[in-house]
Amino acid sequence: MKSRYKVSLAAVLLGGGIVAGSLMNNSVNGASSSGQPGTADDPVVTKSYVDQKIAQAIKGEAPGSSTSSKTTSSTTPATKATSNTTTSGASSAEKTSTAEQTEALKVVDVKPGQKLIAKAGSEFILRNGNAVVYSMDTSGAIDITSGTEIVHNQAVEKNHLLSFPREGRGIQVKEGQKFGLVVMVRGSYTVQ
């Protein structure tokens, strides 16, 4: 009697699980099929669509235009915007190239007895060697990593980002060291 009870209970539970699973599957399927592919509810983008939009952006066309009549009317404001940036001073291409040049990191080797002097706004990261800050006045460099100020002849920690707010400040090899420094530099500098 107990085995019949167990078998019938197992069958009821299995059947109930199948029914509950199918009901849950229908509700999940219903949730995903609410929008058509390519609409705002279900955005699907193909490579050809992206390539077309990139080509339009390069030509200066408006993002939503696909016919040539709309394109002709929308290119006039883009041309005016381009001419405005050109007459206001430097073009946007010149500004971009200047920003890229100052953002590049350079690796600089500093030998014992030399000083790496930063221009205003330059940043250094000491990668190898023992260095101290060089400054002609009481202020020095800002250690952005630790949030402190490092004054003249104070040690520089490796892998800390240093910012130099004024010209004439920099880093040098600590006295008594035989080996030089390896420094990553962003911005303008001189080696003395």
C-alpha positions as CSV (number, residue, x, y, z in Angstrom):
1,M,0.0,0.0,0.0
2,K,2.8,2.4,0.8
3,S,4.5,1.8,-2.6
4,R,1.3,2.6,-4.5
5,Y,0.9,5.8,-2.4
6,K,4.5,6.8,-3.2
7,V,4.1,6.0,-6.9
8,S,0.9,8.0,-7.2
9,L,2.3,10.9,-5.2
10,A,5.4,10.9,-7.5
11,A,3.1,10.9,-10.6
12,V,1.0,13.8,-9.2
13,L,4.1,15.8,-8.3
14,L,5.7,15.2,-11.7
15,G,2.6,16.1,-13.6
16,G,2.2,19.3,-11.4
17,G,5.8,20.2,-12.1
18,I,5.2,19.8,-15.9
19,V,2.1,21.9,-15.8
20,A,3.7,24.6,-13.7
21,G,6.8,24.6,-15.9
22,S,4.7,25.1,-19.1
23,L,2.8,27.9,-17.5
24,M,6.0,29.6,-16.4
25,N,7.5,29.1,-19.9
26,N,4.5,30.7,-21.5
27,S,4.7,33.7,-19.3
28,V,8.4,34.1,-20.1
29,N,7.9,33.6,-23.8
30,G,5.1,36.2,-23.6
31,A,7.4,38.7,-22.0
32,S,10.1,38.4,-24.6
33,S,7.8,38.6,-27.6
34,S,6.2,41.9,-26.7
35,G,8.2,43.9,-29.3
36,Q,9.2,43.3,-32.8
37,P,12.9,43.0,-33.6
38,G,14.3,46.4,-34.6
39,T,11.8,48.5,-32.6
40,A,12.5,50.5,-29.5
41,D,11.3,47.6,-27.3
42,D,13.7,45.2,-29.0
43,P,16.6,47.0,-30.7
44,V,18.4,44.7,-33.1
45,V,21.2,46.2,-35.2
46,T,23.1,44.6,-38.0
47,K,26.6,45.3,-39.2
48,S,25.4,46.8,-42.4
49,Y,23.2,49.2,-40.5
50,V,26.1,50.3,-38.3
51,D,28.4,50.7,-41.3
52,Q,25.7,52.8,-43.0
53,K,25.4,55.1,-40.0
54,I,29.1,55.4,-39.7
55,A,29.4,56.4,-43.4
56,Q,26.7,59.0,-42.9
57,A,28.4,60.4,-39.9
58,I,31.7,60.7,-41.8
59,K,30.0,62.4,-44.7
60,G,28.4,64.8,-42.2
61,E,24.8,63.7,-42.8
62,A,22.1,63.9,-40.1
63,P,21.7,60.7,-38.1
64,G,18.1,60.0,-39.1
65,S,18.2,60.7,-42.8
66,S,18.2,57.9,-45.3
67,T,17.1,59.6,-48.6
68,S,19.1,62.0,-50.6
69,S,16.5,64.8,-50.4
70,K,16.7,64.8,-46.6
71,T,20.4,64.6,-46.7
72,T,20.8,67.7,-48.9
73,S,18.7,69.8,-46.5
74,S,20.5,68.5,-43.4
75,T,24.1,69.0,-44.7
76,T,23.7,72.7,-44.8
77,P,23.6,73.2,-41.0
78,A,26.5,70.8,-40.6
79,T,28.5,72.9,-43.1
80,K,27.7,76.0,-41.2
81,A,28.8,74.4,-37.9
82,T,32.1,73.4,-39.5
83,S,32.7,76.9,-40.8
84,N,31.9,78.4,-37.4
85,T,34.5,76.3,-35.7
86,T,37.0,77.2,-38.4
87,T,36.4,81.0,-38.1
88,S,36.5,80.9,-34.3
89,G,40.2,80.1,-34.2
90,A,41.6,76.6,-34.6
91,S,39.7,73.8,-36.2
92,S,38.5,70.8,-34.2
93,A,41.1,68.6,-35.9
94,E,43.9,70.8,-34.7
95,K,42.6,70.7,-31.1
96,T,42.3,66.9,-31.2
97,S,45.9,66.4,-32.4
98,T,47.2,68.8,-29.7
99,A,45.3,67.0,-27.0
100,E,46.7,63.6,-28.2
101,Q,50.2,64.9,-28.1
102,T,50.0,66.1,-24.5
103,E,48.2,62.9,-23.4
104,A,51.0,60.6,-24.6
105,L,53.2,59.0,-21.9
106,K,56.9,59.1,-22.6
107,V,59.5,56.9,-20.8
108,V,62.5,59.1,-19.7
109,D,65.8,57.8,-18.3
110,V,67.4,60.1,-15.8
111,K,71.1,59.5,-14.9
112,P,72.7,60.3,-11.5
113,G,73.4,64.0,-11.3
114,Q,70.6,64.9,-13.7
115,K,67.3,66.6,-12.9
116,L,64.0,66.0,-14.7
117,I,62.3,69.4,-14.6
118,A,58.6,69.6,-15.4
119,K,56.8,72.3,-17.2
120,A,53.6,73.6,-15.6
121,G,50.9,70.9,-15.5
122,S,53.2,68.0,-16.3
123,E,52.8,64.6,-14.5
124,F,55.5,62.1,-13.6
125,I,55.3,58.5,-12.4
126,L,58.5,57.0,-11.0
127,R,58.9,53.5,-12.2
128,N,62.4,52.5,-11.1
129,G,65.1,54.0,-9.0
130,N,65.3,56.2,-5.9
131,A,64.3,59.8,-6.4
132,V,63.7,63.0,-4.5
133,V,61.7,66.1,-5.4
134,Y,63.7,69.1,-6.7
135,S,62.2,72.6,-6.1
136,M,63.7,76.0,-5.8
137,D,61.0,77.2,-3.3
138,T,59.2,75.7,-0.3
139,S,56.5,74.0,-2.4
140,G,57.2,70.9,-4.5
141,A,55.0,68.4,-6.2
142,I,51.6,67.0,-5.5
143,D,51.4,63.2,-5.0
144,I,48.0,62.6,-6.4
145,T,48.0,58.9,-5.4
146,S,48.4,59.6,-1.7
147,G,46.9,63.1,-1.7
148,T,49.9,64.8,-0.2
149,E,52.5,67.4,-1.1
150,I,56.1,66.4,-1.5
151,V,58.6,69.2,-0.8
152,H,62.2,69.7,-1.8
153,N,64.5,66.7,-1.1
154,Q,61.6,64.5,0.1
155,A,61.6,60.9,-1.3
156,V,59.3,60.0,-4.1
157,E,57.4,56.7,-3.9
158,K,57.4,54.4,-6.9
159,N,54.2,54.1,-9.0
160,H,52.7,57.3,-7.5
161,L,51.3,60.0,-9.9
162,L,53.1,63.3,-9.3
163,S,51.7,66.6,-10.6
164,F,53.8,69.7,-11.0
165,P,51.6,72.9,-10.9
166,R,54.5,75.3,-11.7
167,E,57.6,75.2,-13.8
168,G,61.0,74.8,-12.3
169,R,60.1,71.8,-10.2
170,G,61.0,68.2,-10.8
171,I,62.7,65.1,-9.6
172,Q,66.3,64.0,-9.3
173,V,68.3,60.9,-8.4
174,K,68.7,60.6,-4.6
175,E,72.3,61.4,-3.5
176,G,74.6,58.4,-3.2
177,Q,72.7,56.3,-5.7
178,K,74.6,54.7,-8.6
179,F,71.7,53.9,-10.8
180,G,69.4,56.3,-12.6
181,L,65.6,56.7,-12.7
182,V,63.0,55.4,-15.1
183,V,60.1,57.9,-15.2
184,M,56.9,58.0,-17.2
185,V,56.1,61.6,-18.2
186,R,53.0,63.2,-19.5
187,G,53.5,66.7,-20.6
188,S,56.5,68.9,-21.3
189,Y,59.8,68.5,-19.5
190,T,63.5,69.2,-19.7
191,V,66.5,67.1,-18.5
192,Q,69.3,69.2,-16.9
